[in-house]
Amino acid sequence: MPLDHYVTLGRSGLRVSPFALGAMTFGEDAGGAGCSVEESEQILAAYLDRGGNFIDTANFYTNGHSEKILGDWFASRPGRRDRVVLASKFFANLHPGDPNGGGAGRTAILNQVGDTLRRMQTDYLDLYWLHNWDRNTPIEETLRTLDDLVRAGTIRYIGFSNTPAWVTAQAQTMALLRGWTPLVALQVEYSLLARTVEGELAPLARDQGMALVPWSPLKNGFLSGKYRRGSAVDDSVRAAFVGGPTDDDFVVIDAVTAVADDIGATPAAVALAWLRARPGTVVPIVGARRMAHLEDNLAAVDVTLRPEQLRMLDELSAPTLNYPAEVNGATRSMLQFGGTTVDGERSTVYPPLLQSTTRY
């Protein structure tokens, strides 16, 4: 399946590629963790040439250089910008000493979107993300400001990232009741090695028709194929910041590698294909510092895992979720369905009921 087999982003009319291109590594202004302007442009061009149309960045990625690289590239190619979905994020403060330089208050949002539009040399953003929860700003202030920007044509859709489910649910309900612009997507950490999103945020997204847009879908590169038991990794910039996989991680990594060997794919492609098979609309963000990384990741568009492979990976990577996830699972069906099968879900009978036929 090529990148031009698009999906709608949540409950919206916005059509995006099955993989977004993450531009966090565009530019070398963040301690050497990024790539040069030239290589950034090559990666961008290769993604677009494959039919990709969904590009994601943030105001503080490489100190704003990521946004500028994107802006310069599209400005030098008239007509290309309107054919892509450009997304950026607000929250990070790029102005030391200014308490209103970041966050999600009205002043901060208006200043940040102005700076982003200037760097990206465009008069609108297709999607604007809240990058993190601002505990110091009422959520209604954030939502009303974003709605004003949508009505003005400055942004077209909104989403949240790294925000608790209860805040997100409150925001979505408020937006719907007040006639403000609702959320269409959530950008979350999600991978075979990071599945706690399945406790609250993923069910919320499915219930509200929001797409999930996973960041770090290869968990800091752990699922890329370069990490093997007993072998040192010497070509990873992120390893200096995040360390290496744990023994528990390697149980999943080994399984991903085995599936990759079985179907003749890369481990990265297998990990990404697993994500795309999750319930609801899931559009992973693939990042790359090198063209080879991009090619490895985009190979996942042609990978479909067999049911038994999906089941095995699901079981090996099953997360421990916070209360009340567990009692809302098997215990719920046991108490509710009385040993019957409902909507395809089989249940057992609550044990005390097996001991007596007396009812009070």
N, C-alpha and C positions, 0 to 999 in steps of 0.2 A: 504494500500500500504506500504510494508516494505521499509526500508532504502536502500535495494539493488535493487530498481527500479530506475536506474540512469538516469540522464539527461546530455546532453552535455553542457559544460560551454561556452555559447556564440558561436561565430563562430570559434570553435576549435574542436579538436578531444578528448578533455579531458572529461572523464565521471566522474561525481560526484554524491553523494547522494542528495536527495531532501532537506535535511537539513545538514548544516555544523555544526561541533562542535566548539564552540568558547572556547579558552583556556585562556581568559583574567583573569579568576579567579584562575588559577592554580598557587599555591604558596601563601605564607603568607607574602611576602616581601613588601606589599604596604598598610600598616596601617590596617591590619586585614580584608581587603575586599575580600580576597581570601580564598582558602581552603587548607588543608594540602596536603603534597605529597601523602599520602596514599589515601585520598579521591579523589584527582585528578586522580590517576591511576585507581581507581575503576570506575570513571565516563568515562574515556577514554576507558577502557576495555569493559564497558557496551555498549557504542556507537559502537565500532568496532564489538562486538558480534552480534549486531542487523543488521549488514551489512553496517554500515556507513563507509565512506572512505575519508571524506573531513574535514581536521582539520586546524583551523585558529588561528594564534597567531600574536605577534608583538615583536619587539626587546625590547621594554621597559615594556611590561606587567610584573608586579611584579618584576621590575628591572632586567629583563632577566631570572628570575627563571622559568617562564612559558616555555620558549624555552628549558631550561635545563631539566625540568621534562619530556618533550616530548622526548628529545634526549636520556636521560637515559633509558626511558621505551622501546624505539625501539631498542637501542643498546643491551639491555639484551634479545632481542627476534629476533635473526637473521632471515632475510627473510621477516619480517613484514613491514619494512619501505617501500620497493618497491611496496607494494600493497595498499598504501594510497597516497592521495594527500595532501602534507604538504605545507601550505601557511604561509608566515610571511610578515611583513611590515618593511619598513625603513623610517626614517625621524627624530625620536626622538634622542636627544643628551644625551648619557649616560656618557659623559666625561666633567664634569664641567671645564670651563676655556679653552676649546678647541673649537674655532669657527668652525672648520671643522669636529667636532665630530658628527654632525647631519645635516639634510637637504638633498637636492637631487642633490648636485654637484658630479662630478666624484669621487673625493677623498673620500667624505663622503659615497657615495654608496658602493664603493669598500671596505672601512673599515668596514662598517656596515654589508655587506653580509658575510665578512670573520668572524666577530664575531658571527653572527647568525649561520653559518655553524658549527663553533666550538662548540657552546652551544648545537646545535641539533645533533651533531655527524653524520653529513651526508655530502656528497660532492655535493649535488644539492638540489634546492627547486623546487617544481612543479609550484608554483605560487608566485610571488613577487609583493607586493603592494606598491605603493607610498602612505604613510599614510596621507599626507597633502600636500597642495600646497606650494612649496617653491618660494616665491615671489622674492628671491634674486638670483635665478639661471635660466638661459635661459632654456626653456623647451626642446630645441634641445639637450642640454648637457645631461639632464636626460635621454631622449629617446635613444640617441646614446650609452650611458653607459649601459643602460639596454639591448639594442640590442647586444652589445659586450658580455654581460654575457650570453645571450641566445645562441649566436654562439659558445661560449666556453663550453656550456653545464652546466654552473653553475646554471642557472635558466631556466625554460622551457616556462613559460607564464608570462605575466605582466598584471597588473590592476592598476586602480587609486582609491583612497578613499578620500572623503571630499575635492574634487577639483571642482572649478566652471565649469559649462558646457562649457563656451566659451574657457577655457583653455584646457579642455578635447577634445573638437572638434578640436581645433588647433593642439593638439598633435596627435590625430588619423589621421587627414588629412596629417600632415607632415610625419608620419610613413608610411602611404600607398604610398605617392608620392616618398619617398626616399628609399623605399624597406626595411624599418626597421620593427622590430617586432611590430605589432599592439596590441592594448588593447583588451582583451577578456571579461573583466568584470569590473563593478564598485561596490565598497563597499560603501554603503550609509546608512544614517539613514532613516528608513522607517517603518512605522507601522500605525495602525488605528488612532493613536494620533500624527503622524508626517508624513504628506503627501505632504509637499511642494516640495519634489523631483519630483512630477508629473508635475511641471511647466516646467522644462528644462531638467534635467538629465535623467529622465525616458524616455521621447520621444527620446532623443539622443541615449540612449542605444538601444531602439527598432530599430531605423533607422540604426544603425551601427552593429546590431547583437551582442551587448554586453549583457551579463547576469547582472542582478542586484543581489547583495548579501547584503541583509539588515542587519545592526547591530542594536541592541536594538529593536528587533521586538515586544517586549512587553513593550516598552517605560518605561525603568527603573523599570520594574515589575508592572507598573500600570495596565496592562492588564492580569496579572497572575491569578487573582481571589482573591488575599489576600486583595485588597483594596475595601472596601464597604462604602457606605455613613454612616456617624455617628460612624464608628468603627475605633479605633486606630490600627495601624500596628506596632507591637513590635518585629518582627523577620526579618526586612529588614535592612541590613547594608547600602545599598545605600540611604535609606530615610534620613539619616543624611546629605547627600551631595546634594540631588536633591529635598528634600521636598516631598510634596504629590500632588495628583491630584487637578486640579481646578474644579470649578463647571461645566465648559464646558467639561472637561475631563470625569466627572462622567456621563454625558449624553451618551457618547459612551460606557463607562465601564458598565453602567446599561444595555445597549442594548446587549453588548457582553455576559453578564451574563444571560440575558433572553434567548438568542439563545442557550447558553450552557445548560441551564436547559431543554430547549425544545428537544434537540437532545441527551441528556445524555452524554455530553462531558465536559471537563474543559474549563473555559474561555481562558486559555492559548492556548489550542488546537484550539479553534474557531478563535482567533486572528491570529494565524499562518496559519490556513487553508485559511483565507481571503487573506493573503499575497500571498500565493501560487496560488491563483486564479487570480491574477493580470495579465495584458497583458505581453507577453514576457516570458523570462526565469527568474524566481525569486527563489533564493536559500537562504532562511533565515539562519542566524547564531543563533543557540540556545546555550545559556550559562547556566551553573549550578554551584552552590556552594555545592549542596547536590544531592544525587542520586534521591531523590524524585522530585527535580526540573527537572532533566533530563527526568524522566519518564513522568511527566506532559507535557513537551514540545514535546517529541517524539510521544505522543499519537495523535498529529495532522496529522501524516501520514495516519491515518485511518478515517479522518474526511473530508467529502465533504459537503459543504454548499449548500442549495437549492438556486435557482436563486432569489427568493423573499427575502431570508435572506441576500444574497450578496447585493442586491439592497438597502435594508433597512440600512445596515451598511455603504454602500457607501454614501448614502444621509446624514446620521447623522454625518458622519466624514468628509464631503466634506471640503477641505481646501480653504482658501483664497489665491490665487496665485498672484505672482507679475505680474505687467504689462510686456509684452503684452498678458499674458495668456488669460485674459477674452475676449479681442477683437479678439483673434484667435479662440474663441469657438463659442458661439451662434451667435455672430455678423458676424463672417466669413461666416457661412453657409447661413445666411439671405441675405448677400450681394452677395454671389457667386452662389447659386443654384436656385434662383428665384422661390421658392415654390415647387421645385421638390424633389425627394428622390434620393440621390446618394450614392452608397456604403452602403446602409442601413441607411443613415443619412437623416432624414426628415428636411425640412427647411420651414420657413415662407417667405413671400414676404416683402421686405424692405418697411416700412410704406408709405413713400411719393409716391411710385408707385401705391398705392391703390387710391390715390386722383386724378390722372390724367393719361390720355392715351397719352399725348404729349411726343414725344421724339425729341431730338435735335441732 
